[in-house]
Amino acid sequence: MNALDIIQTWPLGRVPTTYLYFTTFPPSILLASSSVFIFLLTGFHSDQLDYLHADSHAQHTLQTKRHRGKESRTFEAMAPPSPSYTKVTHSATYDGINPTQPGLSSAGKVVLITGASGGIGRATASSFAASGPRALILLGRRADALAETANIVRARHAEVLIQTHEAELCDATSVRNAMNKVAAEFGGIDTVIHCAGVLAPVVPLLEVDPATFLDGYKTTVVGSLVTAQAVVLANKKVSPDEDKPVTLVNLTTAGIIFPPFAGMGAYVSSKMAAVKILQSFAVENPQVRLHNVHPGFLQTAMSAKLSESIKLPFAFDDISLPADFLVWIVSLDAEFLKNKIVFASWDIDELKARKEEIVGGPPGTGELWLGYQGFPRFVGGQPLPGAQ
């Protein structure tokens, strides 16, 4: 087995510089720094470096040193550029998505966050609190963790009204009861940030237990549907004669648009199913403004669990990036991105500058949507603009 059989270039994230160590003897272990990869190699000689140079996406430098009479080589592989829709990308919050600016104000809005017990849900709660909502509603499975989130947010934003509601997303009754109570008290719910999620077993699909395979789908897919149903039904209870607008943001993964990654089949397929379910829901309920957002690669309990099975070649983003980006995505400024899939790392100024390209015109045009590459080329026998 040679290097090309083992080393894969994964087109996602900002990979830190990786150092690979070689000797004139065939090493059995090749260790990449920054906790990115550990590859077990057999029969990999230093004269096989040309295989690595065949990857035109990476930049390489090679240094030769002698120590105690033995020659050693340090091979530095620079990560390939991260693919992005925008030229400028971000790994932490920046001025354009600062939630305290007037244009991102949530004044008068009732904002509900699922999965608010920790991780990105907790960080997002702090960001929305900074935008000054009428009420901030925290929904999650664990009452103690929700209380901790509420205390953290109140310590910085004592002026914000915060409520916590314990509910299991797969239990439609508990979710509906919570949202009905909120809607009845405040006259409806304006924004739902759906952060709740679960990591499906990270194992090859050949080893998946069919009896438990759908467990992850229950939270990711059914839970997403339950959330969407609950907010629309709650709003209908308090406003039966009108369809109150609601903005629903679903956190997804970039894995749904990138090549398959071994071990991630269950997780990624459940995320894809959730996106398609919510897209259909938004079509059936036009008062729902839907956004799908890839938050980035974050240091959370879920990523820690993932790293037990897979060493993903990603540099961590600061959790402030998606937390503040989610405040921006629900603003009027970002309404043109509804029904699209976007990355929190993409620069908002560039996104706004490309609004016409993104929105498009006839069906099958526009960008940042899930479709079939090369289709359609014709509508009613007439070629689409740019198609031949």
C-alpha positions in Angstrom: 0.0 0.0 0.0 1.4 3.4 -1.0 0.9 6.9 0.3 -1.9 7.6 -2.2 -3.9 4.6 -0.9 -3.9 6.1 2.6 -3.6 9.9 2.5 -6.8 11.5 1.5 -7.5 15.2 0.9 -10.7 16.2 2.5 -12.1 19.4 1.2 -13.4 21.0 4.3 -12.1 23.2 7.1 -8.8 25.0 7.7 -6.3 22.3 8.4 -3.3 23.2 10.5 0.2 22.7 9.1 1.1 19.0 9.4 4.6 17.7 9.9 5.4 14.2 8.7 8.7 12.5 9.9 10.6 10.1 7.6 14.0 8.3 8.0 16.1 6.4 5.5 14.6 3.3 7.0 11.0 2.3 6.1 9.0 3.6 9.1 6.0 1.7 10.3 4.3 4.8 11.8 3.8 8.2 10.3 2.6 10.7 12.8 0.9 14.0 11.9 1.0 16.8 14.4 -1.8 18.9 15.7 -3.8 15.8 16.4 -4.9 15.7 12.8 -4.0 12.2 11.6 -2.2 9.1 12.7 -1.5 6.8 9.8 0.0 3.3 10.1 2.2 2.7 7.1 4.2 -0.4 6.0 7.0 -0.3 3.5 6.8 3.4 3.0 10.3 4.6 1.9 11.5 8.2 1.7 12.0 7.7 -2.1 8.2 7.5 -2.3 7.8 11.1 -1.5 6.9 11.7 -5.2 3.6 10.1 -4.5 2.8 12.8 -2.1 3.9 15.5 -4.5 1.3 14.1 -6.9 -1.3 15.9 -4.8 -1.3 19.3 -6.6 -3.5 20.9 -4.0 -0.9 20.8 -1.3 2.3 22.7 -0.8 5.3 20.8 0.4 8.8 21.5 1.7 11.4 18.9 2.6 14.4 19.4 5.0 17.2 16.9 5.4 19.1 16.7 8.7 21.7 14.4 10.2 21.5 13.2 13.9 24.0 10.7 15.4 25.1 9.7 12.0 21.7 9.0 10.6 19.9 11.0 8.0 16.4 12.2 8.7 14.0 14.2 6.7 11.2 16.5 7.9 8.3 16.7 5.5 6.1 19.7 6.0 2.7 19.4 4.2 0.7 22.6 4.0 -3.0 21.9 4.0 -5.0 22.4 0.8 -7.0 25.7 0.7 -10.4 25.4 2.3 -13.2 25.4 -0.3 -15.5 28.3 0.2 -18.3 30.2 -1.6 -16.7 33.5 -0.5 -13.1 34.6 -1.0 -12.9 35.8 2.6 -13.7 33.4 5.3 -13.8 33.7 9.1 -13.0 31.4 12.0 -14.3 33.8 14.8 -16.9 36.5 15.1 -16.3 39.9 13.3 -17.9 43.3 13.1 -20.4 42.4 10.4 -22.2 39.9 12.6 -21.8 41.7 16.0 -25.2 41.1 17.6 -25.2 44.5 19.4 -25.5 46.5 16.2 -28.9 48.1 15.6 -29.4 46.3 12.3 -29.3 42.9 14.1 -31.6 43.9 17.0 -34.2 41.3 18.1 -36.2 43.9 20.0 -39.9 42.8 20.2 -39.0 39.3 19.1 -39.6 36.0 21.0 -36.6 33.8 20.3 -36.6 30.1 21.1 -33.4 28.0 21.0 -33.5 24.2 21.1 -30.5 22.3 22.4 -29.8 25.2 24.7 -28.3 23.0 27.5 -24.7 23.5 26.3 -22.4 23.8 23.3 -23.5 25.9 20.4 -27.0 26.3 21.9 -25.6 27.9 25.0 -23.3 30.2 23.0 -26.2 31.2 20.7 -28.3 32.1 23.6 -25.7 34.6 24.8 -25.5 36.1 21.3 -29.2 36.5 21.0 -29.4 38.0 24.4 -27.0 40.6 23.3 -29.4 41.5 20.5 -32.1 42.5 23.0 -35.0 40.1 22.3 -38.4 40.6 24.0 -38.0 37.1 25.5 -35.4 34.3 25.2 -36.7 30.8 25.5 -34.3 27.9 26.2 -35.5 24.4 25.3 -33.6 21.3 26.2 -33.6 17.8 27.8 -31.8 18.6 31.0 -33.3 21.1 33.5 -30.0 21.5 35.4 -28.0 22.4 32.2 -30.7 24.7 31.0 -30.6 26.5 34.4 -26.8 26.8 34.0 -27.2 28.4 30.6 -29.8 30.8 31.9 -27.6 31.9 34.7 -24.6 32.4 32.4 -26.7 34.6 30.1 -28.3 36.5 32.9 -24.9 37.4 34.4 -24.2 39.4 31.2 -27.7 40.4 30.2 -29.8 40.9 33.3 -32.3 42.9 31.3 -33.4 40.0 29.1 -36.4 37.9 30.1 -35.3 34.3 30.0 -37.4 31.1 30.3 -36.3 27.5 30.4 -38.5 24.6 29.3 -37.5 20.9 29.6 -38.6 18.8 26.7 -37.4 15.8 24.7 -37.5 16.5 21.0 -38.8 13.1 20.0 -41.7 13.6 22.4 -44.1 15.7 20.3 -46.4 16.3 23.3 -43.7 17.8 25.5 -42.4 20.0 22.8 -45.9 21.2 21.8 -46.8 21.8 25.4 -43.7 24.0 25.9 -44.2 26.0 22.7 -48.0 26.4 23.4 -47.2 27.8 26.8 -44.7 30.3 25.3 -47.0 31.4 22.5 -49.9 31.9 24.8 -47.9 34.1 27.1 -46.1 36.2 24.5 -48.6 36.1 21.6 -46.5 33.8 19.4 -42.9 32.8 18.6 -40.9 34.7 16.1 -37.7 32.8 15.8 -36.6 29.3 16.4 -32.9 28.3 16.3 -32.8 24.5 16.1 -29.4 23.6 17.7 -30.4 20.3 19.2 -28.7 17.3 17.7 -27.2 13.9 18.3 -24.2 12.1 16.9 -25.2 8.8 15.2 -22.7 5.9 15.8 -19.5 6.6 13.9 -18.8 3.2 12.4 -18.6 1.7 9.0 -22.1 1.0 7.6 -21.2 -2.7 7.3 -21.0 -2.8 11.1 -24.1 -0.8 11.8 -26.8 -2.6 13.9 -30.0 -2.4 11.8 -32.0 -2.6 15.0 -30.5 0.7 16.3 -29.7 2.5 13.1 -32.7 4.7 13.1 -32.1 5.9 16.7 -30.1 8.9 15.4 -32.8 9.6 12.8 -35.4 9.9 15.6 -33.7 12.9 17.1 -32.3 14.5 14.0 -35.1 13.9 11.5 -38.2 13.4 13.6 -37.0 15.9 16.2 -36.6 18.5 13.5 -40.1 17.9 12.2 -41.6 18.0 15.7 -39.9 21.3 16.3 -41.2 22.8 13.1 -44.7 21.5 13.7 -44.8 22.7 17.3 -43.9 26.3 16.5 -46.4 26.6 13.6 -49.2 25.0 15.6 -48.5 27.1 18.7 -48.7 30.3 16.6 -52.0 29.1 15.1 -53.4 28.6 18.5 -52.9 32.3 19.4 -53.5 33.6 15.9 -56.1 31.3 14.3 -57.1 33.7 11.6 -53.6 34.4 10.3 -50.4 32.6 9.6 -47.9 34.3 11.8 -44.4 34.5 10.2 -41.7 32.5 11.9 -38.0 32.2 11.0 -36.6 28.7 11.5 -32.9 28.1 11.4 -31.7 24.5 11.2 -28.1 23.6 12.0 -26.8 21.1 9.5 -23.4 19.8 8.4 -21.2 20.4 5.4 -21.0 16.7 5.0 -24.3 16.7 3.1 -22.6 18.4 0.2 -19.1 17.0 0.3 -17.8 13.5 -0.8 -18.6 10.7 1.7 -16.4 10.3 4.7 -15.9 6.8 6.1 -17.8 6.2 9.3 -20.1 9.2 8.9 -22.8 7.6 6.8 -25.4 7.4 9.5 -24.9 11.0 10.8 -24.7 12.7 7.4 -27.6 10.9 5.9 -29.8 11.8 8.9 -28.8 15.5 8.4 -29.6 15.3 4.7 -33.0 13.8 5.5 -33.7 16.6 8.1 -32.8 19.3 5.5 -35.2 17.8 2.9 -38.0 17.3 5.5 -37.7 21.0 6.5 -37.6 22.2 3.0 -40.8 20.4 2.2 -42.3 21.8 5.4 -41.4 25.3 4.4 -43.0 24.9 1.0 -46.2 23.6 2.7 -46.2 26.4 5.2 -45.0 29.6 3.4 -45.1 31.6 6.6 -41.9 29.7 7.6 -38.7 31.3 6.5 -36.1 28.5 6.6 -32.4 28.7 6.7 -29.9 25.8 6.9 -26.5 26.6 8.4 -23.3 24.7 8.7 -21.9 26.1 12.0 -18.3 25.1 11.5 -16.1 22.6 13.4 -16.4 23.5 17.1 -14.9 22.3 20.3 -18.1 20.9 21.8 -19.1 17.6 23.6 -20.3 16.3 20.2 -17.0 17.0 18.5 -15.1 15.5 21.4 -17.2 12.3 21.0 -16.6 12.3 17.3 -12.8 12.6 17.8 -12.8 9.3 19.7 -13.5 7.6 16.4 -12.3 9.9 13.7 -9.5 12.4 13.5 -11.0 15.0 11.2 -8.5 17.3 9.5 -10.2 20.5 10.6 -9.0 23.4 12.6 -11.5 24.4 15.2 -13.6 27.6 14.7 -14.3 29.8 17.7 -17.8 29.2 18.9 -18.5 32.9 18.7 -18.6 32.6 14.9 -21.8 30.5 14.5 -23.4 32.0 17.6 -23.2 35.5 16.2 -23.8 34.4 12.6 -27.1 32.9 13.6 -28.2 36.4 14.9 -27.3 37.8 11.5 -29.0 35.1 9.4 -32.4 35.8 10.9 -32.1 39.5 10.2 -33.9 41.2 7.2 -30.4 41.7 5.7 -30.1 37.9 5.2 -33.7 37.1 4.1 -32.5 36.5 0.5 -30.7 33.4 1.9 -33.9 31.6 2.9 -34.1 28.0 1.7 -30.4 28.0 1.0 -27.5 26.2 2.7 -24.8 28.5 4.0 -21.6 28.2 6.1 -21.2 30.4 9.1 -17.6 31.0 8.0 -18.6 32.7 4.7 -18.2 36.5 4.6 -21.6 38.2 4.8 -20.5 41.2 2.7 -19.6 38.9 -0.2 -22.8 37.0 0.2 -24.8 40.2 0.0 -22.8 41.3 -3.1 -23.8 38.1 -4.8 -27.4 38.3 -3.9 -28.7 38.1 -7.5 -26.6 35.1 -8.3 -27.7 33.3 -5.1 -31.4 34.0 -5.5 -31.6 33.3 -9.2 -34.7 33.4 -11.3 -36.5 30.4 -12.9 -36.6 27.0 -11.1 -33.2 25.4 -11.3 -31.3 28.6 -11.2 -29.7 30.4 -8.4 -27.0 29.0 -6.1 -26.5 27.4 -2.7 -29.3 24.9 -3.0 -29.4 21.2 -3.2 -29.8 20.0 -6.7 -28.7 17.7 -9.5 -25.5 19.0 -11.2 -26.2 19.8 -14.8 -30.0 19.7 -14.4 -32.0 21.3 -15.7 -30.6 22.7 -18.9 -33.9 23.3 -20.5 -37.4 24.4 -19.3 -40.2 24.1 -21.8 -37.6 23.4 -24.5 -35.9 26.7 -23.9 -32.3 26.7 -22.6 -31.7 28.3 -19.2 -29.5 31.3 -19.2 -25.9 30.1 -19.5 -26.9 26.6 -20.5 -26.1 25.1 -23.9 
